[in-house]
Structure formats: C-alpha cells, structure tokens
C-alpha cells in the first residue's frame, strides 16, 4: 500500500523552444509539474497567468503522463507577440492540491510559493526574457500557392481527426492508468471553468475505462446519470458531491493499480 506521505513535493520545469518568437505567430512553452511516487498524490490546477501588454497568452493543452519514472503534468502556454523586441515573460504560478492532507507552510518545498490564507500551495516560474524577431517575408508564386494550400488543408484535416477521438468514451482494454489520470485532469479543469456537464462526462469516461474487470462499472453508470441530470436541468452540483465523485474515481483507479491491472 502506497501512501502520499512518501512522495516528494512537486517541482516546476519550463521547456522553452530553441528558436526565437515571431510577431503575430504562436510561440509555445511547456510548464511541467513533476514529482515522484504515486501519480494520485497531487492534483495540479491550471496555471495562473497575468496577461502581458506585449502579446496574447493562453493555455492550449494540459496533459498528464509518466516520463523516466516521474509523474508529469504538462501545461502548454501559447504566446502570440504583437511586435518585435525583447520582452519579459510574466511570473506564472501553478497551484496544486494534496488530496487528504494540508501540509503546513514550513514544510513547503523551496520552489513553492508561500500560500495565502486558505489558498492551495503553488509553484512559481520566475520571469525570463523572450526575443521576438521580425517576421520573415516569402514570395509565393501561383504555382507554389496551390500545393501549399492543399498541404495546409491536409494538416488541418489530420489535426482534427487526431483530436476528435479524445471525445469518445475510452474502453478498459485500450486505456491505461496515465490516460485515466488525463481524463481526471480534464474533469478538474472543466469544474474550474464551470462546465459541470463536461466535468461529469470526463469522470464517467475515466470510470468506464476501469470496467468491467475493474471497480468502475457501477460508478461509471452513476456518473453518466449525473451528467445527464446536469445537462437537462442545468443544475449546479454541490461542491461536496463533486469532491466525493472525484475521489470515488481516484480510489477506483488506485484499487485497480493495487490489484495489478494495467
């Protein structure tokens, strides 16, 4: 039996592209919360990002996986600069939850920001400089424009087909523990955004992946009913109910892992 007390506090890593940014073009950075041990020991929340005056910033992807034996929750931030120059990336904070325990402030990791009263602990990314160089100009003749247009259409079609299956209900045979955790991360984000129907849909998908050989069969049916109820009535579930349903799926995943299921 694994306990969360044996796990190190999360650390924050930033993956920055090698090339420079360009005006009016997306520039992507990856902020990764990393820890060892039980993947359910911590729940990472969407990062907090003050908007800079020199560009547009948004979270475009959030995923959870295991790399080199470490648990990783990666959030991809897309920045679109408005003009060339040297700009400072604002300080970003990534909050996280420790299910079942609230560690005191003196036990926080050195990279962890001092928590406010009642606020969850968070990781802080120090500001750094981004170089934005002028956009390159290409002259495209009519003969080259048609193949380029076809190539772009193919790329968008392939991207849409690759993204669409994520909305389907996964099966127990094809979904591993990391994918279940990804569904849980999406559910947490839907809850923060106030999308409670999608929150229960993601929980139902995660629970369905644990059945029929695992403990998620009846749980998945119950969560699906709650999703339908929220969808038809537009009723906001209580925080206690949502917390309990989320913990039920997390416990079901932990039981399946203890039983030696993939």
Phi and psi restraints in degrees (value plus and minus 20) as a CYANA .aco file:
   2 UNK   PHI    -114.6   -74.6
   2 UNK   PSI     121.9   161.9
   3 UNK   PHI    -139.9   -99.9
   3 UNK   PSI     127.9   167.9
   4 UNK   PHI     -89.2   -49.2
   4 UNK   PSI     -36.8     3.2
   5 UNK   PHI     -85.7   -45.7
   5 UNK   PSI     -39.0     1.0
   6 UNK   PHI    -110.1   -70.1
   6 UNK   PSI     -16.8    23.2
   7 UNK   PHI    -119.6   -79.6
   7 UNK   PSI     121.5   161.5
   8 UNK   PHI     -91.9   -51.9
   8 UNK   PSI     135.7   175.7
   9 UNK   PHI     -87.7   -47.7
   9 UNK   PSI     130.1   170.1
  10 UNK   PHI     -82.8   -42.8
  10 UNK   PSI     129.0   169.0
  11 UNK   PHI    -140.1  -100.1
  11 UNK   PSI     133.9   173.9
  12 UNK   PHI    -129.4   -89.4
  12 UNK   PSI     110.7   150.7
  13 UNK   PHI    -145.1  -105.1
  13 UNK   PSI     124.8   164.8
  14 UNK   PHI    -139.5   -99.5
  14 UNK   PSI     108.2   148.2
  15 UNK   PHI    -126.0   -86.0
  15 UNK   PSI      95.8   135.8
  16 UNK   PHI    -131.3   -91.3
  16 UNK   PSI     112.5   152.5
  17 UNK   PHI     -81.1   -41.1
  17 UNK   PSI     133.1   173.1
  18 UNK   PHI     -92.2   -52.2
  18 UNK   PSI     -59.7   -19.7
  19 UNK   PHI     -99.1   -59.1
  19 UNK   PSI     146.9   186.9
  20 UNK   PHI     -97.9   -57.9
  20 UNK   PSI     143.1   183.1
  21 UNK   PHI    -102.1   -62.1
  21 UNK   PSI     141.2   181.2
  22 UNK   PHI    -146.7  -106.7
  22 UNK   PSI     127.0   167.0
  23 UNK   PHI     -80.2   -40.2
  23 UNK   PSI     118.9   158.9
  24 UNK   PHI      40.6    80.6
  24 UNK   PSI       2.9    42.9
  25 UNK   PHI    -147.9  -107.9
  25 UNK   PSI     119.2   159.2
  26 UNK   PHI     -83.4   -43.4
  26 UNK   PSI     119.2   159.2
  27 UNK   PHI    -149.9  -109.9
  27 UNK   PSI      98.8   138.8
  28 UNK   PHI    -128.1   -88.1
  28 UNK   PSI     116.3   156.3
  29 UNK   PHI    -142.6  -102.6
  29 UNK   PSI     130.7   170.7
  30 UNK   PHI    -137.4   -97.4
  30 UNK   PSI     101.4   141.4
  31 UNK   PHI    -122.7   -82.7
  31 UNK   PSI     100.1   140.1
  32 UNK   PHI    -138.8   -98.8
  32 UNK   PSI     100.7   140.7
  33 UNK   PHI    -109.0   -69.0
  33 UNK   PSI     104.1   144.1
  34 UNK   PHI    -147.9  -107.9
  34 UNK   PSI     114.5   154.5
  35 UNK   PHI    -171.3  -131.3
  35 UNK   PSI     145.3   185.3
  36 UNK   PHI    -125.2   -85.2
  36 UNK   PSI     140.0   180.0
  37 UNK   PHI      76.6   116.6
  37 UNK   PSI    -161.0  -121.0
  38 UNK   PHI     -89.2   -49.2
  38 UNK   PSI     106.1   146.1
  39 UNK   PHI     -85.9   -45.9
  39 UNK   PSI     -38.2     1.8
  40 UNK   PHI    -113.0   -73.0
  40 UNK   PSI     -15.6    24.4
  41 UNK   PHI     -87.4   -47.4
  41 UNK   PSI     -48.8    -8.8
  42 UNK   PHI    -156.1  -116.1
  42 UNK   PSI     128.9   168.9
  43 UNK   PHI    -137.7   -97.7
  43 UNK   PSI      97.0   137.0
  44 UNK   PHI    -111.7   -71.7
  44 UNK   PSI     110.5   150.5
  45 UNK   PHI    -114.0   -74.0
  45 UNK   PSI     139.9   179.9
  46 UNK   PHI     -77.4   -37.4
  46 UNK   PSI     119.7   159.7
  47 UNK   PHI     -88.6   -48.6
  47 UNK   PSI     133.7   173.7
  48 UNK   PHI    -118.7   -78.7
  48 UNK   PSI     108.5   148.5
  49 UNK   PHI    -158.9  -118.9
  49 UNK   PSI      91.1   131.1
  50 UNK   PHI     -88.6   -48.6
  50 UNK   PSI     114.0   154.0
  51 UNK   PHI     -89.9   -49.9
  51 UNK   PSI     109.2   149.2
  52 UNK   PHI     -97.6   -57.6
  52 UNK   PSI     137.6   177.6
  53 UNK   PHI    -104.8   -64.8
  53 UNK   PSI     -24.2    15.8
  54 UNK   PHI    -124.7   -84.7
  54 UNK   PSI     -15.3    24.7
  55 UNK   PHI    -196.2  -156.2
  55 UNK   PSI    -199.1  -159.1
  56 UNK   PHI    -129.0   -89.0
  56 UNK   PSI     115.4   155.4
  57 UNK   PHI    -149.7  -109.7
  57 UNK   PSI     121.3   161.3
  58 UNK   PHI    -178.3  -138.3
  58 UNK   PSI     132.8   172.8
  59 UNK   PHI    -105.0   -65.0
  59 UNK   PSI     103.9   143.9
  60 UNK   PHI    -131.3   -91.3
  60 UNK   PSI     -32.3     7.7
  61 UNK   PHI    -180.9  -140.9
  61 UNK   PSI     126.6   166.6
  62 UNK   PHI    -163.8  -123.8
  62 UNK   PSI     104.0   144.0
  63 UNK   PHI    -162.7  -122.7
  63 UNK   PSI     135.9   175.9
  64 UNK   PHI    -145.8  -105.8
  64 UNK   PSI     118.3   158.3
  65 UNK   PHI    -181.6  -141.6
  65 UNK   PSI     155.4   195.4
  66 UNK   PHI    -133.7   -93.7
  66 UNK   PSI     109.7   149.7
  67 UNK   PHI    -154.3  -114.3
  67 UNK   PSI     102.9   142.9
  68 UNK   PHI      35.2    75.2
  68 UNK   PSI      17.6    57.6
  69 UNK   PHI      59.1    99.1
  69 UNK   PSI     -15.5    24.5
  70 UNK   PHI    -132.3   -92.3
  70 UNK   PSI     124.9   164.9
  71 UNK   PHI    -100.7   -60.7
  71 UNK   PSI     112.8   152.8
  72 UNK   PHI    -150.0  -110.0
  72 UNK   PSI     108.2   148.2
  73 UNK   PHI    -134.5   -94.5
  73 UNK   PSI      91.2   131.2
  74 UNK   PHI    -125.5   -85.5
  74 UNK   PSI     112.2   152.2
  75 UNK   PHI    -139.6   -99.6
  75 UNK   PSI     101.8   141.8
  76 UNK   PHI    -113.0   -73.0
  76 UNK   PSI     103.6   143.6
  77 UNK   PHI    -127.1   -87.1
  77 UNK   PSI     109.0   149.0
  78 UNK   PHI    -128.2   -88.2
  78 UNK   PSI     103.9   143.9
  79 UNK   PHI    -133.8   -93.8
  79 UNK   PSI     113.8   153.8
  80 UNK   PHI    -138.6   -98.6
  80 UNK   PSI      78.2   118.2
  81 UNK   PHI     -87.2   -47.2
  81 UNK   PSI     132.3   172.3
  82 UNK   PHI    -110.8   -70.8
  82 UNK   PSI     -46.7    -6.7
  83 UNK   PHI    -178.2  -138.2
  83 UNK   PSI     144.1   184.1
  84 UNK   PHI     -87.7   -47.7
  84 UNK   PSI     138.0   178.0
  85 UNK   PHI     125.7   165.7
  85 UNK   PSI    -193.3  -153.3
  86 UNK   PHI    -128.8   -88.8
  86 UNK   PSI     101.3   141.3
  87 UNK   PHI    -149.4  -109.4
  87 UNK   PSI     130.6   170.6
  88 UNK   PHI    -116.3   -76.3
  88 UNK   PSI     103.8   143.8
  89 UNK   PHI     -89.2   -49.2
  89 UNK   PSI     108.4   148.4
  90 UNK   PHI     -87.5   -47.5
  90 UNK   PSI     139.2   179.2
  91 UNK   PHI     -87.8   -47.8
  91 UNK   PSI     109.0   149.0
  92 UNK   PHI    -132.8   -92.8
  92 UNK   PSI     129.3   169.3
  93 UNK   PHI    -145.6  -105.6
  93 UNK   PSI     116.8   156.8
  94 UNK   PHI    -139.0   -99.0
  94 UNK   PSI      88.5   128.5
  95 UNK   PHI    -103.9   -63.9
  95 UNK   PSI     133.9   173.9
  96 UNK   PHI    -165.7  -125.7
  96 UNK   PSI     136.4   176.4
  97 UNK   PHI    -132.4   -92.4
  97 UNK   PSI     129.0   169.0
  98 UNK   PHI    -136.1   -96.1
  98 UNK   PSI      72.5   112.5
  99 UNK   PHI     -74.3   -34.3
  99 UNK   PSI     109.0   149.0
 100 UNK   PHI      63.6   103.6
 100 UNK   PSI     -23.4    16.6
 101 UNK   PHI    -171.6  -131.6
 101 UNK   PSI     126.3   166.3
 102 UNK   PHI    -144.7  -104.7
 102 UNK   PSI      73.8   113.8
 103 UNK   PHI     -86.5   -46.5
 103 UNK   PSI     124.2   164.2
 104 UNK   PHI     -86.5   -46.5
 104 UNK   PSI     139.7   179.7
 105 UNK   PHI     -82.7   -42.7
 105 UNK   PSI     -51.6   -11.6
 106 UNK   PHI     -91.3   -51.3
 106 UNK   PSI     -35.9     4.1
 107 UNK   PHI    -112.8   -72.8
 107 UNK   PSI     -16.0    24.0
 108 UNK   PHI     -88.9   -48.9
 108 UNK   PSI     130.1   170.1
 109 UNK   PHI     -87.9   -47.9
 109 UNK   PSI     137.2   177.2
 110 UNK   PHI     -78.3   -38.3
 110 UNK   PSI     -51.9   -11.9
 111 UNK   PHI    -104.2   -64.2
 111 UNK   PSI     -23.9    16.1
 112 UNK   PHI    -106.0   -66.0
 112 UNK   PSI     111.8   151.8
 113 UNK   PHI     -91.8   -51.8
 113 UNK   PSI     127.2   167.2
 114 UNK   PHI     -81.6   -41.6
 114 UNK   PSI     105.7   145.7
 115 UNK   PHI     -92.9   -52.9
 115 UNK   PSI     126.1   166.1
 116 UNK   PHI     -96.0   -56.0
 116 UNK   PSI     149.7   189.7
 117 UNK   PHI     -83.5   -43.5
 117 UNK   PSI     102.0   142.0
 118 UNK   PHI      57.9    97.9
 118 UNK   PSI     -23.2    16.8
 119 UNK   PHI    -113.7   -73.7
 119 UNK   PSI     128.4   168.4
 120 UNK   PHI     -90.5   -50.5
 120 UNK   PSI     138.4   178.4
 121 UNK   PHI     -84.9   -44.9
 121 UNK   PSI     137.4   177.4
 122 UNK   PHI    -165.6  -125.6
 122 UNK   PSI     135.9   175.9
 123 UNK   PHI    -120.2   -80.2
 123 UNK   PSI     124.0   164.0
 124 UNK   PHI    -137.5   -97.5
 124 UNK   PSI     112.7   152.7
 125 UNK   PHI    -122.7   -82.7
 125 UNK   PSI      97.1   137.1
 126 UNK   PHI     -85.8   -45.8
 126 UNK   PSI     129.2   169.2
 127 UNK   PHI     -81.9   -41.9
 127 UNK   PSI     129.7   169.7
 128 UNK   PHI    -168.4  -128.4
 128 UNK   PSI     146.7   186.7
 129 UNK   PHI    -113.8   -73.8
 129 UNK   PSI     116.7   156.7
 130 UNK   PHI    -134.6   -94.6
 130 UNK   PSI     109.8   149.8
 131 UNK   PHI    -113.8   -73.8
 131 UNK   PSI     104.0   144.0
 132 UNK   PHI    -133.1   -93.1
 132 UNK   PSI      92.9   132.9
 133 UNK   PHI    -117.9   -77.9
 133 UNK   PSI     135.5   175.5
 134 UNK   PHI     -77.9   -37.9
 134 UNK   PSI     126.2   166.2
 135 UNK   PHI     -88.0   -48.0
 135 UNK   PSI     124.3   164.3
 136 UNK   PHI     -98.7   -58.7
 136 UNK   PSI     127.8   167.8
 137 UNK   PHI    -129.3   -89.3
 137 UNK   PSI     107.5   147.5
 138 UNK   PHI    -140.3  -100.3
 138 UNK   PSI     116.3   156.3
 139 UNK   PHI    -118.1   -78.1
 139 UNK   PSI      98.3   138.3
 140 UNK   PHI    -130.8   -90.8
 140 UNK   PSI      98.8   138.8
 141 UNK   PHI     -95.4   -55.4
 141 UNK   PSI     148.5   188.5
 142 UNK   PHI     -81.9   -41.9
 142 UNK   PSI     -56.2   -16.2
 143 UNK   PHI     -86.7   -46.7
 143 UNK   PSI     -52.4   -12.4
 144 UNK   PHI    -105.9   -65.9
 144 UNK   PSI     -46.2    -6.2
 145 UNK   PHI     -84.5   -44.5
 145 UNK   PSI     -59.0   -19.0
 146 UNK   PHI     -85.3   -45.3
 146 UNK   PSI     -70.1   -30.1
 147 UNK   PHI     -80.6   -40.6
 147 UNK   PSI     -56.0   -16.0
 148 UNK   PHI     -85.6   -45.6
 148 UNK   PSI     -58.9   -18.9
 149 UNK   PHI     -83.6   -43.6
 149 UNK   PSI     -62.3   -22.3
 150 UNK   PHI     -84.0   -44.0
 150 UNK   PSI     -60.6   -20.6
 151 UNK   PHI     -83.1   -43.1
 151 UNK   PSI     -60.5   -20.5
 152 UNK   PHI     -85.8   -45.8
 152 UNK   PSI     -61.2   -21.2
 153 UNK   PHI     -81.4   -41.4
 153 UNK   PSI     -61.9   -21.9
 154 UNK   PHI     -83.5   -43.5
 154 UNK   PSI     -60.7   -20.7
 155 UNK   PHI     -84.3   -44.3
 155 UNK   PSI     -64.6   -24.6
 156 UNK   PHI     -85.5   -45.5
 156 UNK   PSI     -58.9   -18.9
 157 UNK   PHI     -84.2   -44.2
 157 UNK   PSI     -63.7   -23.7
 158 UNK   PHI     -85.2   -45.2
 158 UNK   PSI     -59.8   -19.8
 159 UNK   PHI     -84.1   -44.1
 159 UNK   PSI     -62.8   -22.8
 160 UNK   PHI     -85.7   -45.7
 160 UNK   PSI     -58.9   -18.9
 161 UNK   PHI     -88.0   -48.0
 161 UNK   PSI     -52.7   -12.7
 162 UNK   PHI     -93.1   -53.1
 162 UNK   PSI     -53.0   -13.0
 163 UNK   PHI    -102.0   -62.0
 163 UNK   PSI     -54.9   -14.9
 164 UNK   PHI     -78.0   -38.0
 164 UNK   PSI     -61.4   -21.4
 165 UNK   PHI     -80.9   -40.9
 165 UNK   PSI     -37.3     2.7
 166 UNK   PHI     -84.5   -44.5
 166 UNK   PSI     -39.6     0.4
 167 UNK   PHI    -104.1   -64.1
 167 UNK   PSI     -35.2     4.8
 168 UNK   PHI     -94.5   -54.5
 168 UNK   PSI     136.2   176.2
 169 UNK   PHI     -94.8   -54.8
 169 UNK   PSI      98.4   138.4
 170 UNK   PHI     -89.5   -49.5
 170 UNK   PSI     137.4   177.4
 171 UNK   PHI    -124.1   -84.1
 171 UNK   PSI     139.4   179.4
 172 UNK   PHI     -86.1   -46.1
 172 UNK   PSI     -49.0    -9.0
 173 UNK   PHI     -94.3   -54.3
 173 UNK   PSI     -48.4    -8.4
 174 UNK   PHI    -124.2   -84.2
 174 UNK   PSI     -31.2     8.8
 175 UNK   PHI    -123.7   -83.7
 175 UNK   PSI     104.2   144.2
 176 UNK   PHI    -117.1   -77.1
 176 UNK   PSI    -199.4  -159.4
 177 UNK   PHI     -81.4   -41.4
 177 UNK   PSI     -57.9   -17.9
 178 UNK   PHI     -83.9   -43.9
 178 UNK   PSI     -57.9   -17.9
 179 UNK   PHI     -89.4   -49.4
 179 UNK   PSI     -56.2   -16.2
 180 UNK   PHI     -82.5   -42.5
 180 UNK   PSI     -62.2   -22.2
 181 UNK   PHI     -83.4   -43.4
 181 UNK   PSI     -55.3   -15.3
 182 UNK   PHI     -82.8   -42.8
 182 UNK   PSI     -62.0   -22.0
 183 UNK   PHI     -82.4   -42.4
 183 UNK   PSI     -58.2   -18.2
 184 UNK   PHI     -85.7   -45.7
 184 UNK   PSI     -58.7   -18.7
 185 UNK   PHI     -84.4   -44.4
 185 UNK   PSI     -60.8   -20.8
 186 UNK   PHI     -84.4   -44.4
 186 UNK   PSI     -57.5   -17.5
 187 UNK   PHI     -83.4   -43.4
 187 UNK   PSI     -63.0   -23.0
 188 UNK   PHI     -82.3   -42.3
 188 UNK   PSI     -58.5   -18.5
 189 UNK   PHI     -88.7   -48.7
 189 UNK   PSI     -59.9   -19.9
 190 UNK   PHI     -80.8   -40.8
 190 UNK   PSI     -58.6   -18.6
 191 UNK   PHI     -84.6   -44.6
 191 UNK   PSI     -63.9   -23.9
 192 UNK   PHI     -83.0   -43.0
 192 UNK   PSI     -52.1   -12.1
 193 UNK   PHI    -102.2   -62.2
 193 UNK   PSI     -23.9    16.1
 194 UNK   PHI      60.5   100.5
 194 UNK   PSI      -4.6    35.4
 195 UNK   PHI    -118.5   -78.5
 195 UNK   PSI      63.9   103.9
 196 UNK   PHI     -98.7   -58.7
 196 UNK   PSI     -49.4    -9.4
 197 UNK   PHI     -83.6   -43.6
 197 UNK   PSI     -65.9   -25.9
 198 UNK   PHI     -85.7   -45.7
 198 UNK   PSI     -53.7   -13.7
 199 UNK   PHI     -77.6   -37.6
 199 UNK   PSI     -69.1   -29.1
 200 UNK   PHI     -92.7   -52.7
 200 UNK   PSI     -50.6   -10.6
 201 UNK   PHI     -81.4   -41.4
 201 UNK   PSI     -64.9   -24.9
 202 UNK   PHI     -86.1   -46.1
 202 UNK   PSI     -59.0   -19.0
 203 UNK   PHI     -83.8   -43.8
 203 UNK   PSI     -60.4   -20.4
 204 UNK   PHI     -84.8   -44.8
 204 UNK   PSI     -59.8   -19.8
 205 UNK   PHI     -81.9   -41.9
 205 UNK   PSI     -63.9   -23.9
 206 UNK   PHI     -85.0   -45.0
 206 UNK   PSI     -61.9   -21.9
 207 UNK   PHI     -88.2   -48.2
 207 UNK   PSI     -58.4   -18.4
 208 UNK   PHI     -82.8   -42.8
 208 UNK   PSI     -50.3   -10.3
 209 UNK   PHI     -89.5   -49.5
 209 UNK   PSI     -37.3     2.7
 210 UNK   PHI    -112.6   -72.6
 210 UNK   PSI     -21.5    18.5
 211 UNK   PHI    -136.4   -96.4
 211 UNK   PSI     143.0   183.0
 212 UNK   PHI    -105.7   -65.7
 212 UNK   PSI     -34.1     5.9
 213 UNK   PHI     -96.0   -56.0
 213 UNK   PSI     -38.4     1.6
 214 UNK   PHI    -123.1   -83.1
 214 UNK   PSI    -188.6  -148.6
 215 UNK   PHI    -109.5   -69.5
 215 UNK   PSI      -2.8    37.2
 216 UNK   PHI    -120.8   -80.8
 216 UNK   PSI     -18.6    21.4
 217 UNK   PHI     -82.2   -42.2
 217 UNK   PSI     -79.7   -39.7
 218 UNK   PHI     -86.2   -46.2
 218 UNK   PSI     -55.5   -15.5
 219 UNK   PHI     -83.5   -43.5
 219 UNK   PSI     -62.1   -22.1
 220 UNK   PHI     -82.5   -42.5
 220 UNK   PSI     -62.0   -22.0
 221 UNK   PHI     -83.3   -43.3
 221 UNK   PSI     -61.2   -21.2
 222 UNK   PHI     -85.0   -45.0
 222 UNK   PSI     -62.7   -22.7
 223 UNK   PHI     -87.4   -47.4
 223 UNK   PSI     -55.0   -15.0
 224 UNK   PHI     -84.3   -44.3
 224 UNK   PSI     -59.6   -19.6
 225 UNK   PHI     -83.0   -43.0
 225 UNK   PSI     -60.1   -20.1
 226 UNK   PHI     -88.1   -48.1
 226 UNK   PSI     -55.7   -15.7
 227 UNK   PHI     -82.3   -42.3
 227 UNK   PSI     -63.1   -23.1
 228 UNK   PHI     -85.2   -45.2
 228 UNK   PSI     -59.8   -19.8
 229 UNK   PHI     -82.5   -42.5
 229 UNK   PSI     -65.7   -25.7
 230 UNK   PHI     -84.8   -44.8
 230 UNK   PSI     -58.6   -18.6
 231 UNK   PHI     -85.9   -45.9
 231 UNK   PSI     -59.3   -19.3
 232 UNK   PHI    -101.2   -61.2
 232 UNK   PSI     -55.3   -15.3
 233 UNK   PHI    -118.5   -78.5
 233 UNK   PSI     -34.2     5.8
 234 UNK   PHI      37.8    77.8
 234 UNK   PSI       5.8    45.8
 235 UNK   PHI    -103.1   -63.1
 235 UNK   PSI     115.0   155.0
 236 UNK   PHI    -102.3   -62.3
 236 UNK   PSI     101.2   141.2
 237 UNK   PHI     -86.3   -46.3
 237 UNK   PSI     134.2   174.2
 238 UNK   PHI     -92.4   -52.4
 238 UNK   PSI     136.1   176.1
 239 UNK   PHI     -82.3   -42.3
 239 UNK   PSI     -58.4   -18.4
 240 UNK   PHI     -82.1   -42.1
 240 UNK   PSI     -60.7   -20.7
 241 UNK   PHI     -87.7   -47.7
 241 UNK   PSI     -64.0   -24.0
 242 UNK   PHI     -85.2   -45.2
 242 UNK   PSI     -60.3   -20.3
 243 UNK   PHI     -82.1   -42.1
 243 UNK   PSI     -63.6   -23.6
 244 UNK   PHI     -84.9   -44.9
 244 UNK   PSI     -61.9   -21.9
 245 UNK   PHI     -86.8   -46.8
 245 UNK   PSI     -58.8   -18.8
 246 UNK   PHI     -83.9   -43.9
 246 UNK   PSI     -62.8   -22.8
 247 UNK   PHI     -86.2   -46.2
 247 UNK   PSI     -53.8   -13.8
 248 UNK   PHI     -81.4   -41.4
 248 UNK   PSI     -62.1   -22.1
 249 UNK   PHI     -88.7   -48.7
 249 UNK   PSI     -60.9   -20.9
 250 UNK   PHI     -82.3   -42.3
 250 UNK   PSI     -60.5   -20.5
 251 UNK   PHI     -87.9   -47.9
 251 UNK   PSI     -56.8   -16.8
 252 UNK   PHI     -83.4   -43.4
 252 UNK   PSI     -60.1   -20.1
 253 UNK   PHI     -84.9   -44.9
 253 UNK   PSI     -62.4   -22.4
 254 UNK   PHI     -83.8   -43.8
 254 UNK   PSI     -59.4   -19.4
 255 UNK   PHI     -84.9   -44.9
 255 UNK   PSI     -59.3   -19.3
 256 UNK   PHI     -86.2   -46.2
 256 UNK   PSI     -58.4   -18.4
 257 UNK   PHI     -85.4   -45.4
 257 UNK   PSI     -58.7   -18.7
 258 UNK   PHI     -86.5   -46.5
 258 UNK   PSI     -50.3   -10.3
 259 UNK   PHI    -100.6   -60.6
 259 UNK   PSI     -21.2    18.8
 260 UNK   PHI      65.5   105.5
 260 UNK   PSI      -5.4    34.6
 261 UNK   PHI     -97.2   -57.2
 261 UNK   PSI     132.6   172.6
